[in-house]
């Protein structure tokens, strides 16, 4: 009879009690585009755009401003704000729906550019919910002990994938990037994610054709299209419930919040969700959409930075984040502000 040795247990990294945001950085392209500049090709007006979306202007990146370069600039600022050296970064996670190269991914190039060349690096495609997704993943990496410091980025050049003559999308989107640095904490600074998808509705926000069509025969560049009224109804009907579940998961009430920082899709959606949640007057509601438009995965960190720059975010205060978009994908969590 052969006696087998007892199996050796795998060693795992020591877990920590929590993770928190250590620093925030953003990048906004210098070119400001007002409504008058986008209204002509869609036979619209500044008044129509403001009434429909609340947007007054947006920023468009130039030829030398790419998803990679904007993300890198925002990450460098976040590391400086956190006081963390690039070589101390263990992972770089990037959310983007407008990075046009599948290989290589954006994240390894960004890691190299910021001086974190040996860090693990990966892209996540979760559209406008992308920042909340990579934030949740980064939090899990830190808490599990798999990484000590993680750079989490949302970066978009939406002007590359939107048809400037499409009345349903041309006025809605802008470009930019935002990043945070996560690190270990003696208590949780990032609440549990509430996330999911409704893939049966994926055509509500989608490219109008595949890249194969543009390759194999003369065809227009694939552009993002959106069923605006349907998306509006879905967001105003579903997002409040997602946000409430994130509050419940974190063990908080609306009155415990200092800020509500949703994806900056549309001012009407933001206001409708805020009303539905019954937020008390002291809770600051981010409305960066007015001057930045919808920057997809970059919108939440950009909105957070906008509030912080005006001194409206108390350090240690709680902020409810919620992202939602193409897929239909959504995610929400509560974070403690740096």
C-alpha positions in Angstrom: 0.0 0.0 0.0 1.4 3.4 -1.1 1.0 6.2 1.3 0.8 9.6 -0.4 2.3 12.6 1.3 -0.1 15.2 2.7 -0.9 17.8 0.0 1.1 21.0 0.5 -1.1 24.1 1.0 -0.7 27.0 -1.4 0.7 30.1 0.1 -1.3 33.2 -0.4 -0.4 36.9 0.2 -1.5 38.3 3.5 -4.8 40.2 3.2 -5.3 43.7 4.6 -8.3 45.2 6.3 -9.1 47.7 3.5 -8.1 49.8 0.6 -8.6 53.5 0.1 -8.0 56.3 -2.5 -4.7 58.0 -1.8 -4.6 60.5 -4.6 -6.5 61.8 -7.6 -5.3 63.2 -11.0 -7.0 64.3 -14.2 -6.2 65.4 -17.7 -8.5 67.8 -19.7 -7.7 68.6 -23.3 -7.0 72.3 -23.9 -9.5 72.7 -26.8 -12.9 73.8 -25.5 -15.8 73.2 -27.9 -19.0 75.1 -27.3 -22.5 74.1 -28.5 -22.4 76.4 -31.4 -19.5 74.5 -32.9 -21.3 71.1 -32.8 -24.8 72.4 -33.5 -24.4 73.1 -37.3 -23.7 69.6 -38.6 -26.7 68.2 -36.6 -29.1 71.1 -37.5 -29.5 72.1 -33.9 -28.8 75.0 -31.6 -27.2 75.9 -28.2 -30.7 76.2 -26.7 -31.8 72.7 -27.9 -28.6 71.0 -26.7 -28.8 72.7 -23.2 -32.5 71.8 -22.8 -32.0 68.2 -23.9 -28.7 67.5 -22.0 -27.7 70.4 -19.8 -24.4 70.5 -21.7 -22.8 73.9 -22.5 -19.4 72.8 -23.7 -17.0 69.9 -24.0 -13.3 69.3 -24.6 -11.9 67.6 -27.7 -8.4 66.1 -27.8 -6.1 67.0 -30.6 -4.1 64.6 -32.8 -1.3 64.3 -30.2 -3.7 63.7 -27.3 -4.5 60.0 -27.2 -6.1 57.7 -24.7 -2.7 56.6 -23.7 -1.1 60.0 -23.3 -4.1 61.5 -21.5 -4.3 58.5 -19.1 -0.6 58.7 -18.4 -0.8 62.4 -17.6 -3.6 61.8 -15.2 -1.8 58.9 -13.5 1.3 60.9 -13.0 -0.7 63.6 -11.2 -2.5 61.0 -9.1 0.8 59.5 -8.0 2.2 62.9 -7.1 -1.0 63.7 -5.1 -0.7 60.3 -3.3 3.0 60.7 -2.6 3.7 57.2 -4.2 6.7 56.6 -6.3 6.0 55.0 -9.7 8.2 52.0 -9.0 5.9 51.2 -6.0 2.9 50.6 -8.3 2.0 46.9 -8.6 -0.9 47.1 -11.1 -2.3 49.5 -13.6 -6.0 49.1 -14.6 -7.4 51.1 -17.4 -11.1 51.5 -18.4 -11.8 52.8 -21.9 -14.2 52.2 -24.7 -12.4 54.5 -27.2 -8.9 53.0 -27.3 -8.8 51.9 -30.9 -5.9 49.3 -30.7 -6.8 45.9 -29.3 -3.2 44.9 -29.3 -1.3 46.1 -27.5 -3.7 47.2 -24.7 -3.4 50.7 -23.4 -2.5 49.7 -19.8 1.0 48.3 -20.4 2.0 51.3 -22.4 0.7 53.6 -19.7 2.5 51.7 -17.0 5.8 52.2 -19.0 5.2 55.9 -19.5 4.5 56.6 -15.8 7.6 54.7 -14.7 5.8 51.6 -13.5 7.2 49.3 -16.2 7.1 46.1 -14.2 3.6 46.5 -12.9 0.8 44.2 -14.0 -1.4 46.0 -16.5 -4.7 45.4 -18.1 -7.6 47.1 -19.9 -11.2 46.7 -18.9 -14.1 47.4 -21.4 -17.1 48.4 -19.4 -18.0 51.6 -21.2 -19.4 54.4 -19.0 -19.4 52.1 -16.0 -15.7 51.3 -16.5 -14.2 53.4 -13.8 -16.4 51.9 -11.2 -15.4 48.4 -12.5 -11.6 49.0 -12.3 -12.0 50.7 -8.9 -13.7 47.6 -7.6 -11.0 45.3 -9.1 -8.2 47.5 -7.8 -9.8 47.5 -4.3 -10.0 43.7 -4.4 -6.3 43.4 -5.4 -5.2 45.6 -2.5 -7.4 43.9 0.1 -6.4 40.4 -1.0 -2.7 41.3 -0.7 -2.1 40.6 -4.4 -1.1 44.3 -4.9 -0.1 47.1 -2.5 -0.6 50.1 -4.8 -2.9 50.1 -7.8 -3.4 52.9 -10.4 -7.0 53.0 -11.6 -7.7 55.0 -14.7 -10.7 56.0 -16.9 -9.6 57.6 -20.2 -11.6 58.4 -23.3 -11.2 60.0 -26.7 -14.9 59.8 -27.6 -14.4 62.3 -30.5 -12.7 59.4 -32.4 -15.8 57.1 -32.3 -18.7 59.6 -32.6 -20.2 60.7 -35.9 -20.2 64.6 -35.8 -23.4 64.5 -38.0 -25.4 62.2 -35.8 -28.1 64.2 -34.0 -28.4 61.6 -31.3 -24.7 61.6 -30.1 -22.6 64.3 -31.6 -23.4 66.9 -28.9 -23.2 64.5 -26.0 -19.6 63.4 -25.7 -16.2 64.8 -24.8 -12.6 63.7 -24.2 -10.4 63.4 -21.1 -8.9 61.2 -18.4 -8.9 60.7 -14.7 -7.0 58.4 -12.3 -6.8 57.5 -8.7 -4.1 55.6 -6.7 -5.3 52.9 -4.3 -3.4 51.7 -1.3 -3.9 49.6 1.9 -5.8 51.0 4.8 -6.5 49.8 8.4 -10.2 50.1 7.6 -12.3 49.9 4.4 -12.3 53.0 2.3 -14.1 51.5 -0.7 -17.5 49.9 -0.3 -18.7 46.6 -1.9 -19.5 47.0 -5.6 -23.0 46.5 -6.9 -22.6 45.6 -10.5 -24.3 43.8 -13.3 -25.4 44.0 -17.0 -28.5 43.7 -19.1 -26.9 42.2 -22.3 -30.3 41.7 -23.9 -30.5 45.5 -24.4 -26.9 45.9 -25.8 -28.1 47.4 -29.0 -29.4 50.5 -27.2 -25.8 51.9 -27.2 -23.6 50.3 -29.8 -21.5 50.8 -32.8 -23.6 50.8 -36.0 -21.3 48.3 -37.8 -18.4 46.0 -37.1 -14.8 46.9 -37.9 -14.8 43.9 -40.4 -17.3 45.8 -42.6 -14.9 48.8 -42.8 -12.0 46.4 -43.6 -13.7 44.1 -46.2 -15.6 46.6 -48.3 -16.0 50.4 -48.7 -18.0 51.4 -45.6 -18.2 54.3 -43.3 -16.1 54.3 -40.1 -18.0 52.5 -37.4 -19.6 55.1 -35.1 -21.3 55.0 -31.8 -25.1 55.2 -31.9 -27.6 55.5 -29.1 -31.4 55.1 -28.7 -31.6 58.2 -26.6 -35.2 58.1 -25.3 -34.9 54.4 -24.4 -31.6 54.9 -22.6 -33.0 57.9 -20.7 -36.0 55.8 -19.5 -33.7 52.9 -18.5 -31.3 55.1 -16.6 -33.9 57.1 -14.7 -35.8 53.9 -13.9 -32.9 51.6 -13.0 -30.0 53.7 -11.7 -31.7 54.9 -8.5 -32.2 51.3 -7.4 -28.6 50.4 -8.2 -27.5 53.4 -6.2 -29.6 52.4 -3.2 -28.2 48.9 -3.3 -24.7 50.3 -3.1 -25.6 52.4 -0.1 -27.2 49.4 1.6 -24.1 47.3 0.8 -21.9 49.9 2.5 -24.3 50.1 5.5 -25.1 53.8 4.9 -28.0 56.1 4.4 -28.3 59.0 2.0 -27.7 61.4 4.8 -24.3 59.8 5.5 -23.0 61.0 2.2 -20.9 64.1 1.5 -21.3 63.8 -2.3 -23.1 62.0 -5.1 -20.8 61.6 -8.1 -22.6 59.7 -10.9 -21.5 59.1 -14.4 -21.9 62.4 -16.2 -24.2 61.1 -18.9 -26.8 63.9 -19.0 -27.8 66.6 -16.5 -31.5 65.5 -16.7 -30.6 62.0 -15.7 -28.3 63.2 -12.9 -31.1 65.4 -11.5 -33.7 62.7 -11.8 -31.6 60.2 -10.0 -30.7 62.6 -7.2 -34.3 63.4 -6.7 -35.3 59.8 -6.6 -32.6 59.1 -3.9 -34.0 61.9 -1.7 -30.5 63.3 -1.1 -30.5 65.9 1.8 -29.4 69.4 1.0 -25.8 69.0 2.4 -25.0 66.3 -0.2 -23.1 67.8 -3.1 -24.2 66.5 -6.5 -21.5 66.5 -9.3 -22.6 68.2 -12.5 -19.3 68.3 -14.4 -21.4 67.3 -17.5 -22.2 71.0 -18.1 -18.7 71.9 -19.1 -17.1 68.4 -19.9 -20.1 66.6 -21.5 -20.2 62.8 -21.3 -16.6 61.5 -21.1 -17.7 57.8 -20.6 -15.2 56.0 -18.3 -13.4 59.2 -17.5 -16.5 61.1 -16.3 -16.5 60.1 -12.6 -12.9 60.9 -11.8 -13.2 64.2 -13.8 -16.3 65.1 -11.8 -14.6 64.2 -8.5 -11.7 66.4 -9.4 -14.0 69.3 -10.4 -15.7 69.2 -7.0 -12.4 68.8 -5.2 -10.8 71.8 -7.0 -13.7 74.0 -5.7 -13.2 72.8 -2.1 -16.6 71.0 -2.1 -15.3 67.5 -1.1 -14.3 67.1 2.6 -11.4 64.7 3.2 -12.7 61.5 4.7 -16.3 62.2 3.5 -18.3 59.5 1.8 -19.2 59.7 -1.9 -21.6 57.5 -3.8 -20.3 56.6 -7.3 -22.5 55.0 -9.9 -21.6 54.3 -13.6 -23.9 53.0 -16.3 -23.7 52.7 -20.1 -23.2 50.5 -23.2 -23.8 46.9 -22.6 -26.0 47.7 -20.7 -23.5 47.6 -17.9 -23.7 49.3 -14.5 -21.7 49.5 -11.3 -21.8 51.5 -8.1 -20.0 51.8 -4.8 -19.4 54.2 -1.9 -15.8 55.5 -1.4 -14.1 57.5 1.3 -12.7 60.7 -0.2 -8.9 61.3 0.0 
